[in-house]
Amino acid sequence: MKKFKVTITETLEKEVEVEAEDRYQAEQMVRDEYGRSEHILDSDYFIGVDFMAEEIAPEKIKVVILEPNKIARVAEIGTELEDLQKIVGGSIQAVYPFDDPVCIVCNDEGKLMGLDLNRGLRDENDKIYDILVGTVFICDCSGENFGSLDDEQLKKYTEKFKLPEKFFKMGGEIMAVPYQPKDKNVQR
C-alpha cells in the first residue's frame, strides 16, 4: 500500500459592500474589518469543498548491506516492513552485537533455512562467536524505528565488514578468512 497526504479545502464566501476610492482601498478596508472580526464566515457561507491527494514518498534510510560472497556496500532502503523483509529474504530479526546504537537486521529463520554463510561476529578477543547468514543490513537503532547510519558509522561498518569470509573449523574453533570476490558482477 502507498501512503497519501490528502488536503481538504473548505470554501466559504461572503460578499461585502463598501464605498471606496478604488478597488485596492475597498479590499484593504474589508481586510481590516475582517481582521477586527466584523465579518464572520460561518456555515451559512459554505459553497464547497475540494480534496487533493498527493502521494507521500516512502521514507528511506542509509544502511550498510552485507551479502554473502560480496563486498559490503552502502545503500538507501525503504523503511516499510515489506522493504526490510525483501532485503533479508523473510521475517526480520534485529541483533545488537555492538556498543554503538546500531543493530544488524537479518532473516529470523536464516540458519534454519540454510542460507549462505556471510560474516563472522567476534568477541573482544577477536574469536568468532556467531556467523551471520544470508543478506543482512546494519542500521541505526537509537529510536523507535530503524534509522540511517551517520557518515562515520557508514564508513566504520563498511570497513569492518568490507570483505566476505570463508569459514572453516580448526582445533575445535571456527575460523574465518576474508577474501576478495572474483566474480565480475560483484561490486568492488
PyMOL commands that set and color helices and strands:
alter all, ss='L'
color gray80, all
select helices_A, chain A and resi 23-35+43-45+81-88+151-160
alter helices_A, ss='H'
color red, helices_A
select strands_A, chain A and resi 4-12+46-55+60-66+73-78+92-95+102-107+117-122+128-133+136-140+165-170+173-178
alter strands_A, ss='S'
color yellow, strands_A
deselect
rebuild
show_as cartoon
